[in-house]
Protein backbone atom coordinates (compact mmCIF):
# COMPACT_ATOMS: atom_id res chain seq x y z
CA UNK A 1 0.00 0.00 0.00
CA UNK A 2 1.05 3.57 -0.67
CA UNK A 3 -0.05 6.45 1.59
CA UNK A 4 0.55 10.07 0.60
CA UNK A 5 -0.10 12.72 3.27
CA UNK A 6 -0.87 16.26 2.08
CA UNK A 7 -0.06 18.90 4.68
CA UNK A 8 1.24 22.45 5.03
CA UNK A 9 3.34 21.30 7.99
CA UNK A 10 5.46 18.38 6.76
CA UNK A 11 7.75 18.77 9.77
CA UNK A 12 4.81 17.62 11.93
CA UNK A 13 5.46 14.09 10.67
CA UNK A 14 9.23 14.07 11.26
CA UNK A 15 10.09 10.62 12.62
CA UNK A 16 6.50 9.92 13.69
CA UNK A 17 6.28 6.88 11.39
CA UNK A 18 9.72 5.58 12.39
CA UNK A 19 8.59 3.50 15.35
CA UNK A 20 6.93 0.18 16.10
CA UNK A 21 4.61 -1.56 13.69
CA UNK A 22 4.67 1.19 11.07
CA UNK A 23 8.48 1.26 11.01
CA UNK A 24 8.60 -2.49 10.50
CA UNK A 25 5.89 -2.38 7.83
CA UNK A 26 7.82 0.29 5.94
CA UNK A 27 11.09 -1.60 6.27
CA UNK A 28 9.68 -4.73 4.60
CA UNK A 29 7.77 -2.74 1.96
CA UNK A 30 4.29 -3.55 3.24
CA UNK A 31 3.53 0.17 3.12
CA UNK A 32 5.15 3.24 1.58
CA UNK A 33 4.42 6.55 3.31
CA UNK A 34 5.19 9.90 1.69
CA UNK A 35 4.75 13.33 3.27
CA UNK A 36 3.86 15.96 0.66
CA UNK A 37 4.06 19.71 1.30
CA UNK A 38 0.96 21.39 -0.14
CA UNK A 39 2.97 24.60 -0.51
CA UNK A 40 5.11 22.94 -3.19
CA UNK A 41 1.99 22.79 -5.40
CA UNK A 42 1.32 26.54 -5.26
CA UNK A 43 2.22 28.88 -8.15
CA UNK A 44 2.62 32.27 -6.43
CA UNK A 45 5.87 33.52 -4.95
CA UNK A 46 4.44 33.53 -1.41
CA UNK A 47 3.26 29.89 -1.70
CA UNK A 48 -0.17 30.87 -0.40
CA UNK A 49 -2.40 27.96 0.63
CA UNK A 50 -5.28 29.86 2.28
CA UNK A 51 -7.49 32.90 1.74
CA UNK A 52 -10.43 34.79 3.25
CA UNK A 53 -13.83 33.06 2.99
CA UNK A 54 -16.39 34.38 0.54
CA UNK A 55 -19.37 35.81 2.38
CA UNK A 56 -17.25 36.96 5.30
CA UNK A 57 -16.60 35.29 8.61
CA UNK A 58 -13.72 34.49 10.92
CA UNK A 59 -10.53 32.73 9.96
CA UNK A 60 -9.16 31.54 6.65
CA UNK A 61 -10.05 28.74 4.25
CA UNK A 62 -7.57 26.42 2.54
CA UNK A 63 -7.45 27.06 -1.19
CA UNK A 64 -8.56 24.46 -3.71
CA UNK A 65 -5.91 25.00 -6.40
CA UNK A 66 -2.79 23.53 -4.72
CA UNK A 67 -4.75 20.56 -3.37
CA UNK A 68 -6.16 19.84 -6.84
CA UNK A 69 -2.65 20.01 -8.34
CA UNK A 70 -1.28 17.71 -5.65
CA UNK A 71 -3.97 15.06 -6.11
CA UNK A 72 -3.68 15.28 -9.89
CA UNK A 73 0.07 14.66 -9.68
CA UNK A 74 -0.19 11.86 -7.13
CA UNK A 75 -3.19 10.04 -8.60
CA UNK A 76 -2.93 10.98 -12.27
CA UNK A 77 -6.26 12.82 -12.46
CA UNK A 78 -8.31 15.28 -10.45
CA UNK A 79 -11.60 13.71 -11.46
CA UNK A 80 -12.81 11.29 -8.82
CA UNK A 81 -14.66 9.10 -11.32
CA UNK A 82 -11.37 8.49 -13.16
CA UNK A 83 -9.31 7.41 -10.14
CA UNK A 84 -7.50 4.07 -10.59
CA UNK A 85 -9.08 1.14 -8.77
CA UNK A 86 -8.06 0.98 -5.13
CA UNK A 87 -7.54 4.75 -4.79
CA UNK A 88 -9.04 6.59 -1.83
CA UNK A 89 -8.64 10.34 -1.31
CA UNK A 90 -9.53 11.06 2.32
CA UNK A 91 -10.17 14.44 3.91
CA UNK A 92 -9.55 14.52 7.68
CA UNK A 93 -12.30 16.73 9.07
CA UNK A 94 -14.44 17.03 12.24
CA UNK A 95 -17.44 17.01 9.88
CA UNK A 96 -16.57 13.57 8.50
CA UNK A 97 -17.84 10.08 9.18
CA UNK A 98 -16.62 8.84 12.59
CA UNK A 99 -13.64 6.51 12.28
CA UNK A 100 -14.51 2.96 13.31
CA UNK A 101 -12.53 -0.26 13.20
CA UNK A 102 -14.68 -1.47 10.31
CA UNK A 103 -13.77 1.62 8.27
CA UNK A 104 -10.05 1.13 8.92
CA UNK A 105 -10.43 -2.52 7.86
CA UNK A 106 -12.23 -1.48 4.69
CA UNK A 107 -9.36 0.83 3.75
CA UNK A 108 -6.78 -1.86 4.58
CA UNK A 109 -8.62 -4.50 2.54
CA UNK A 110 -9.73 -2.49 -0.47
CA UNK A 111 -7.24 0.35 -1.01
CA UNK A 112 -3.75 0.20 -2.50
CA UNK A 113 -3.23 3.98 -2.72
CA UNK A 114 -4.50 6.41 -0.09
CA UNK A 115 -4.13 10.20 -0.20
CA UNK A 116 -4.76 11.92 3.14
CA UNK A 117 -5.64 15.62 3.04
CA UNK A 118 -4.93 17.45 6.30
CA UNK A 119 -7.29 20.39 6.69
CA UNK A 120 -6.41 23.55 8.60
CA UNK A 121 -7.94 26.86 9.70
CA UNK A 122 -11.72 27.11 9.18
CA UNK A 123 -11.67 24.24 6.71
CA UNK A 124 -11.02 23.41 3.07
CA UNK A 125 -12.66 24.92 -0.02
CA UNK A 126 -15.75 22.74 -0.54
CA UNK A 127 -14.81 22.11 -4.18
CA UNK A 128 -12.10 19.77 -2.88
CA UNK A 129 -14.83 17.67 -1.30
CA UNK A 130 -17.08 17.95 -4.36
CA UNK A 131 -14.51 16.77 -6.91
CA UNK A 132 -11.61 14.98 -5.18
CA UNK A 133 -12.60 13.39 -1.89
CA UNK A 134 -13.85 9.80 -1.75
CA UNK A 135 -14.14 9.72 2.05
CA UNK A 136 -14.39 12.41 4.75
CA UNK A 137 -13.27 11.00 8.09
CA UNK A 138 -13.38 12.33 11.65
CA UNK A 139 -11.52 10.76 14.58
CA UNK A 140 -13.93 12.18 17.15
CA UNK A 141 -16.50 14.80 18.05
CA UNK A 142 -13.98 17.53 18.82
CA UNK A 143 -11.98 20.07 16.84
CA UNK A 144 -8.22 19.89 16.36
CA UNK A 145 -5.94 22.64 15.07
CA UNK A 146 -5.48 20.62 11.92
CA UNK A 147 -5.83 17.22 10.31
CA UNK A 148 -2.26 16.12 10.98
CA UNK A 149 -2.91 14.26 14.28
CA UNK A 150 -5.94 12.59 12.67
CA UNK A 151 -3.80 11.50 9.70
CA UNK A 152 -1.38 9.81 12.10
CA UNK A 153 -4.23 8.03 13.90
CA UNK A 154 -5.84 6.83 10.67
CA UNK A 155 -2.52 5.69 9.19
CA UNK A 156 -1.73 3.65 12.31
CA UNK A 157 -5.21 2.10 12.34
CA UNK A 158 -4.89 1.05 8.69
CA UNK A 159 -1.28 -0.13 8.58
CA UNK A 160 -1.62 -2.53 11.54
CA UNK A 161 -4.42 -4.30 9.62
CA UNK A 162 -2.34 -4.89 6.49
CA UNK A 163 -1.29 -8.52 5.88
CA UNK A 164 1.90 -9.46 7.79
CA UNK A 165 2.15 -6.05 9.52
CA UNK A 166 1.61 -7.59 12.96
CA UNK A 167 3.71 -10.35 14.46
CA UNK A 168 0.65 -12.56 14.99
CA UNK A 169 -2.07 -13.33 12.47
CA UNK A 170 -4.71 -13.29 15.22
CA UNK A 171 -3.65 -10.03 16.94
CA UNK A 172 -5.91 -7.79 14.86
CA UNK A 173 -8.74 -10.33 14.92
CA UNK A 174 -8.90 -10.14 18.72
CA UNK A 175 -8.73 -6.34 18.95
CA UNK A 176 -11.41 -4.23 20.56
CA UNK A 177 -14.26 -3.31 18.19
CA UNK A 178 -13.44 -6.11 15.73
CA UNK A 179 -16.62 -7.91 16.78
CA UNK A 180 -18.33 -4.83 18.23
CA UNK A 181 -17.01 -5.63 21.71
CA UNK A 182 -14.17 -4.21 23.75
CA UNK A 183 -11.19 -6.48 24.32
CA UNK A 184 -10.94 -8.71 27.38
CA UNK A 185 -8.50 -8.01 30.26
CA UNK A 186 -4.89 -9.18 29.83
CA UNK A 187 -2.27 -10.19 32.41
CA UNK A 188 1.40 -11.14 32.45
CA UNK A 189 4.11 -11.92 35.03
CA UNK A 190 4.32 -11.72 37.98
CA UNK A 191 1.34 -13.85 39.00
CA UNK A 192 0.93 -11.82 42.18
CA UNK A 193 1.66 -8.10 42.45
CA UNK A 194 0.94 -5.99 45.54
CA UNK A 195 -1.81 -8.34 46.63
CA UNK A 196 -3.44 -8.53 43.20
CA UNK A 197 -3.42 -11.96 41.59
CA UNK A 198 -3.87 -13.16 38.01
CA UNK A 199 -7.28 -14.88 37.61
CA UNK A 200 -6.86 -18.57 38.24
CA UNK A 201 -8.62 -19.54 35.01
CA UNK A 202 -5.74 -18.07 32.96
CA UNK A 203 -3.31 -20.41 34.71
CA UNK A 204 -5.44 -23.52 34.22
CA UNK A 205 -4.20 -24.52 30.78
CA UNK A 206 -7.81 -25.23 29.78
CA UNK A 207 -8.02 -23.28 26.50
CA UNK A 208 -11.77 -23.76 26.02
CA UNK A 209 -12.43 -22.45 29.53
CA UNK A 210 -10.04 -19.54 29.00
CA UNK A 211 -11.77 -18.60 25.75
CA UNK A 212 -15.18 -18.61 27.45
CA UNK A 213 -13.79 -16.47 30.29
CA UNK A 214 -12.31 -13.97 27.83
CA UNK A 215 -15.57 -13.64 25.90
CA UNK A 216 -17.53 -13.18 29.11
CA UNK A 217 -15.11 -10.52 30.38
CA UNK A 218 -15.19 -8.72 27.00
CA UNK A 219 -18.98 -8.61 27.17
CA UNK A 220 -18.89 -7.51 30.81
CA UNK A 221 -16.50 -4.61 30.08
CA UNK A 222 -18.43 -3.52 26.99
CA UNK A 223 -21.67 -3.43 28.97
CA UNK A 224 -19.98 -1.39 31.70
CA UNK A 225 -17.98 1.07 29.57
CA UNK A 226 -19.57 1.19 26.09
CA UNK A 227 -23.13 -0.09 26.36
CA UNK A 228 -23.89 1.66 23.06
CA UNK A 229 -21.82 -0.97 21.23
CA UNK A 230 -24.17 -3.76 22.32
CA UNK A 231 -26.98 -2.27 20.25
Secondary structure, 3 states (H helix, E strand, C coil): CEEEEEECCHHHHCCCCCCHHHHHHHHCCCCEEEEEEHHHHCCCCCCCCEEECCCCCCCEEECHHHHHHHHHHHHCCCCHHHCCCCEEEEEEEEEEEECCHHHHHHHHHHCCEEEEEECECCCECHHHHHHCCCEEEECCCCCCCECHHHHHHHHHHHHCCCCCCCCCCCCCCCCCCCCCCCCCCCCCCCCEECCEECCHHHHCCCHHHHHHHHHHHHHHHHHHHCHHHHC
